[in-house]
């Protein structure tokens, strides 16, 4: 498994209300997507980005970050082999990703994800 990108997930109560701070003030002007419960905003100049999350659509636990990998199945197998706490099983989600959520030893939950081709 190779990590391709890490995205911070910020918990917000309302994405629409929080959006202007991140887009107007911080300049993360590109809305890559908005699924209602999660949206990603990116700087067109630098590629810096953040995800705003109200709640996870299918996981019972919220994640602190999303780690985009090149092989999510291999990552899942490795996490299980190492005995890490899987809090959401390997799942192909209806919005086009394959992912699982795992709790790091420090307690943070990581969304390990790969976009389907």
Sine and cosine of phi, psi and omega as CSV:
sin_phi,cos_phi,sin_psi,cos_psi,sin_omega,cos_omega
0.00,0.00,0.66,-0.75,0.06,-1.00
-0.81,-0.58,0.78,-0.63,0.06,-1.00
-0.97,0.23,0.79,-0.61,-0.02,-1.00
-0.98,-0.19,-0.49,0.87,-0.04,-1.00
-0.22,-0.98,0.53,-0.85,0.10,-0.99
-0.84,-0.55,0.73,-0.68,-0.02,-1.00
-0.86,-0.52,0.77,-0.64,0.08,-1.00
-0.96,0.28,0.72,-0.69,0.08,-1.00
-0.97,-0.26,0.90,-0.43,0.02,-1.00
-0.98,-0.21,0.77,-0.64,0.02,-1.00
-0.98,0.18,0.81,-0.58,0.04,-1.00
-0.73,-0.68,0.42,-0.91,0.04,-1.00
-0.98,0.19,-0.59,0.81,-0.08,-1.00
-0.57,-0.82,0.91,-0.42,-0.05,-1.00
-0.89,0.46,-0.69,0.72,-0.03,-1.00
-0.87,0.50,-0.63,0.77,0.01,-1.00
-0.95,0.30,-0.55,0.83,-0.03,-1.00
-0.99,0.14,-0.38,0.92,-0.15,-0.99
-0.80,0.59,-0.72,0.69,-0.12,-0.99
-0.89,0.45,-0.55,0.83,0.05,-1.00
-0.87,0.49,-0.74,0.67,-0.08,-1.00
-0.97,0.25,-0.52,0.85,-0.01,-1.00
-1.00,0.03,-0.79,0.61,-0.07,-1.00
-0.96,0.26,-0.77,0.64,-0.06,-1.00
-0.97,0.24,-0.77,0.63,-0.04,-1.00
-1.00,0.09,-0.23,0.97,0.05,-1.00
0.98,0.18,0.31,0.95,0.07,-1.00
-1.00,0.09,0.95,0.31,-0.27,-0.96
-0.99,0.17,-0.31,0.95,-0.04,-1.00
-1.00,-0.02,0.86,-0.50,0.09,-1.00
-1.00,0.00,0.98,-0.21,-0.04,-1.00
-0.93,0.37,-0.62,0.79,0.07,-1.00
-0.24,-0.97,0.34,-0.94,0.09,-1.00
-0.54,-0.84,0.95,-0.31,0.00,-1.00
-0.99,-0.12,0.17,0.99,-0.03,-1.00
1.00,-0.03,-0.68,0.73,0.01,-1.00
-0.97,-0.26,-0.25,0.97,0.05,-1.00
-0.54,-0.84,0.66,-0.76,0.05,-1.00
-0.58,-0.81,0.58,-0.82,0.03,-1.00
-0.90,-0.43,0.72,-0.69,0.03,-1.00
-0.84,-0.54,0.69,-0.73,-0.15,-0.99
-0.72,-0.69,0.55,-0.83,0.11,-0.99
-0.98,0.21,0.81,-0.59,0.02,-1.00
-0.93,0.37,-0.37,0.93,-0.02,-1.00
-1.00,0.07,-0.65,0.76,-0.15,-0.99
-0.92,-0.39,-0.35,0.94,-0.08,-1.00
1.00,0.09,-0.03,1.00,0.08,-1.00
-0.86,0.52,0.62,-0.79,-0.09,-1.00
-0.49,-0.87,0.28,-0.96,0.05,-1.00
-0.51,-0.86,0.51,-0.86,0.11,-0.99
-0.94,-0.35,0.72,-0.70,0.09,-1.00
-0.98,-0.22,0.75,-0.66,-0.09,-1.00
-0.75,-0.66,0.79,-0.62,0.08,-1.00
-1.00,0.01,-0.62,0.78,0.04,-1.00
-0.19,-0.98,0.42,-0.91,0.05,-1.00
-0.99,0.14,0.69,-0.73,-0.08,-1.00
-0.93,0.38,-0.52,0.86,-0.07,-1.00
-0.78,-0.63,-0.29,0.96,-0.02,-1.00
-1.00,-0.04,0.63,-0.78,0.04,-1.00
-0.97,0.25,-0.14,0.99,-0.06,-1.00
-0.81,-0.59,0.65,-0.76,0.04,-1.00
-0.99,0.13,0.49,-0.87,0.02,-1.00
-0.96,-0.28,0.52,-0.86,0.04,-1.00
-0.99,0.14,-0.44,0.90,0.00,-1.00
-0.41,-0.91,0.35,-0.94,0.10,-0.99
-0.92,-0.38,0.80,-0.60,0.02,-1.00
-0.94,-0.34,0.92,-0.39,-0.02,-1.00
-1.00,0.05,0.82,-0.58,-0.07,-1.00
-0.84,-0.55,0.27,-0.96,0.00,-1.00
-1.00,0.09,-0.30,0.95,-0.02,-1.00
-0.51,-0.86,1.00,0.00,-0.08,-1.00
-0.93,0.36,-0.52,0.86,0.04,-1.00
-0.90,0.43,-0.69,0.73,0.03,-1.00
-0.91,0.41,-0.62,0.78,0.02,-1.00
-0.89,0.45,-0.67,0.74,0.01,-1.00
-0.89,0.46,-0.73,0.68,0.01,-1.00
-0.85,0.52,-0.66,0.75,0.00,-1.00
-0.92,0.39,-0.66,0.75,0.02,-1.00
-0.89,0.46,-0.68,0.73,0.03,-1.00
-0.91,0.42,-0.70,0.71,0.00,-1.00
-0.85,0.53,-0.61,0.79,-0.02,-1.00
-0.99,0.14,-0.09,1.00,0.05,-1.00
0.98,0.20,0.35,0.94,0.02,-1.00
-0.94,0.34,0.46,-0.89,-0.03,-1.00
-0.97,0.24,0.96,-0.29,0.05,-1.00
-1.00,0.09,0.89,-0.45,-0.05,-1.00
-0.98,-0.18,-0.22,0.98,0.12,-0.99
-0.54,-0.84,0.84,-0.54,-0.13,-0.99
-0.93,0.37,0.27,-0.96,0.06,-1.00
-0.85,0.53,0.85,-0.52,-0.15,-0.99
-0.61,-0.79,0.64,-0.76,0.19,-0.98
-1.00,-0.05,0.92,-0.40,-0.11,-0.99
-1.00,0.02,0.44,-0.90,-0.06,-1.00
-0.91,0.41,-0.31,0.95,-0.01,-1.00
-1.00,-0.02,0.20,0.98,0.20,-0.98
0.99,-0.17,0.33,0.95,0.06,-1.00
-0.82,-0.58,0.37,-0.93,0.16,-0.99
-0.90,-0.44,0.77,-0.64,-0.13,-0.99
-0.37,-0.93,0.22,-0.98,0.21,-0.98
-0.54,-0.84,0.32,-0.95,0.05,-1.00
-0.89,-0.46,0.70,-0.71,-0.07,-1.00
-0.74,-0.67,0.63,-0.78,0.03,-1.00
-1.00,-0.02,0.82,-0.57,0.08,-1.00
-0.95,0.30,0.36,-0.93,0.01,-1.00
-0.84,0.55,-0.41,0.91,0.02,-1.00
-0.99,0.13,-0.05,1.00,0.04,-1.00
0.98,-0.20,-0.30,0.95,0.03,-1.00
-0.93,0.36,0.60,-0.80,0.04,-1.00
-0.98,-0.18,0.74,-0.68,-0.04,-1.00
-0.90,-0.44,0.79,-0.61,0.09,-1.00
-1.00,0.04,0.94,-0.35,0.02,-1.00
-0.99,-0.16,0.87,-0.50,-0.26,-0.97
-0.65,-0.76,0.49,-0.87,0.11,-0.99
-0.63,-0.78,0.76,-0.65,0.05,-1.00
-0.98,0.21,0.68,-0.73,0.03,-1.00
-0.97,0.26,0.56,-0.83,0.00,-1.00
-0.95,0.32,0.00,0.00,0.00,0.00
